[in-house]
Amino acid sequence: GQALMVAVRRDTIDKITRAFKAASVDLKLITVDAIAITQVLDSAIPELVKTEPTDNRMPAVLLLDIGHHTTDLVAFGAKGPLAARVLRRGGAHVTRALQDHYRLDPVAAERAKIESGFLPHRGQGELSAAQLESASLVARAIEPIVREVEHTRLWLRAELGVEITQI
């Protein structure tokens, strides 16, 4: 088997803990995977796009990592991570939708998702009825993740004064 191991620096945990304390939030748990992802991908984060200063919001990038069982969302500002959220929905839900709809075994459904799964979009050209059916199925399975990304964006805007400029 293969394993990806990531360690989180103690000063990163301390910084996050202090930030929550300063906001008078009783912190019970820090999900290490989202914080570890921010450390690993920190250099790959695109430059922040400046927003119009009309409402004085801080621009940020939202990292979206759709895993098998969960989806991690991490908002980055100019000085690093601002907020992290883990959704209990991921690629397994797409696999299960394909499995149920086409009556496939789990391995065949996972392979179909990887090899043929896509989201329909403009500029894609004409799709056959079978392609459109499959793409619509994937879109419906991913819709809750898209909805939660939008809820997260709105929460960041309302609670932290953050404007997501890139995902």
JOFEN-V231268 format. One record per backbone hydrogen bond with DSSP energy under -0.5 kcal/mol. CO is the residue of the C=O (numbers start at 0). NH is the residue of the N-H. E is the energy in kcal/mol with one decimal. If there is no record, write none. Layout:
BEGIN
CO	NH	E
CO	NH	E
END
This chain:
BEGIN
2	4	-0.6
8	11	-0.8
8	12	-1.6
9	13	-2.7
10	14	-2.2
11	15	-2.2
12	16	-2.6
13	17	-2.6
14	18	-2.0
15	19	-2.1
16	20	-2.3
17	21	-2.7
18	22	-1.2
19	24	-2.7
20	23	-1.9
23	25	-0.5
24	26	-1.2
29	31	-0.8
30	34	-1.2
31	35	-3.2
32	36	-2.4
33	37	-1.6
34	38	-1.7
35	39	-2.5
36	40	-2.8
37	41	-0.8
40	43	-1.7
40	44	-0.7
41	44	-0.9
51	54	-0.7
57	162	-3.0
59	164	-3.1
59	165	-1.0
60	62	-0.6
60	75	-3.2
62	64	-0.5
62	73	-2.0
63	65	-0.6
64	66	-0.9
64	71	-2.6
66	90	-3.4
67	91	-3.5
69	66	-2.5
70	86	-3.3
71	64	-2.7
72	84	-2.8
73	62	-3.4
74	81	-3.8
74	82	-1.1
75	60	-2.3
76	79	-1.4
79	76	-3.2
82	74	-2.8
84	72	-3.1
86	70	-1.9
86	88	-1.2
89	92	-1.5
89	93	-0.7
90	94	-2.3
91	95	-2.6
92	96	-1.8
93	97	-2.4
94	98	-2.7
95	99	-2.8
96	100	-2.5
97	101	-2.4
98	102	-0.9
98	103	-1.4
104	108	-2.5
105	109	-2.3
106	110	-2.3
107	111	-2.5
108	112	-2.2
109	113	-2.3
110	114	-2.9
111	115	-2.5
111	116	-0.8
112	116	-1.2
120	123	-1.0
127	131	-2.6
128	132	-2.2
129	133	-2.3
130	134	-2.8
131	135	-2.3
132	136	-1.8
133	137	-2.2
134	138	-2.5
135	139	-2.4
136	140	-1.9
137	141	-1.9
138	142	-1.3
141	144	-0.9
141	145	-2.0
142	146	-2.7
143	147	-2.1
144	148	-2.3
145	149	-2.1
146	150	-2.2
147	151	-2.6
148	152	-2.4
149	153	-2.4
150	154	-2.6
151	155	-2.8
152	156	-1.8
153	157	-2.6
154	158	-3.2
154	159	-0.6
155	159	-1.4
155	161	-2.0
156	160	-0.7
160	57	-2.8
161	163	-0.6
162	59	-2.1
162	164	-0.5
165	61	-2.9
END
